[in-house]
């Protein structure tokens, strides 16, 4: 797993921790809306990269799940896999 993906997972963990640990605060509210925004953006990326995920071979659900969680950070791996096909 790349450093970028690990950092993104850490950011997700901090955002979720803020929402859970500080309910009703401004920090929790901001973290909540950041999470919602990331979900929407990553769903759009799943749609945008669907064809690339199909061309990459391997497990389509795994590729789409990684695009959902990591977005553009997973694109180079799919492009490399598609080039090997």
N, C-alpha and C positions, 0 to 999 in steps of 0.2 A: 504494500500500500504506500502510495506516495506521501511525501511530507505535507503537500497541500490538502490531501484528503484527511490526514490525521488532524491537521489544524482546523479544518472545517468541522470535523466531528467534535473537537473540543469547543468550538464556538457554539455548536448546537447544544452541547451539554450545559454550557454556561447560560444560554438563553432559557432552556427548560428549567434549570435550577432557579433562575430568577423568578420565573412564573410561579413555580411551586413554593419557593421559600418566602417570597415577599408578596403574597396576594394583596391586591388592593392598592399597591403603591404605583407610583409613576414608572419606576424601573420595570416592574412586572408588566405594566400595560405596554410600554415601549417594546419590551422583549416579546410579548405576545404578538404584537403587530409585525415585528420583524419576522417572526416564525411564519405567520400567515402569508406575508409577502414572499418569503422564500419558497413556501409550498406552491403558491401560484406560479412563480417564475420557473420553478423546477418542473412543474406539470407542463408548462409551455415548452420547456426544453425536451421533455420526454416526447412530445408530439413532433417537435422539430427534428430530433435525432432518431426517430423511429426507423426510417429507411437505413440509416447508417448502422444502427444496431442489428438490423436484419442481415445486412451485408457482412457484418463482423463475424458471423458464425458463432458457434458455441450456444450458450443458453440465452435466448432472447429475454426471458424474464429477469435474469441476473443483470444483463446489460441495462435494461430499462430501470431496474431498481437502483443500480449505481448512478445512472443519469439523474434519477429523482433525488438521490441523496447528495451527489457531488457535482451535478450539472456539467458545465463545460470542462471540468477537470478530468472527466472520464472520456472525453472525445478523442484525445490522442491515442488512447489504448484501443478504442474501437477502430480508429483509422488504420492503426498498425495491423490489427487483426484482419480487417477487410482487405488490406494490401496483400496479406499472405494467402488469401483465398484464391 
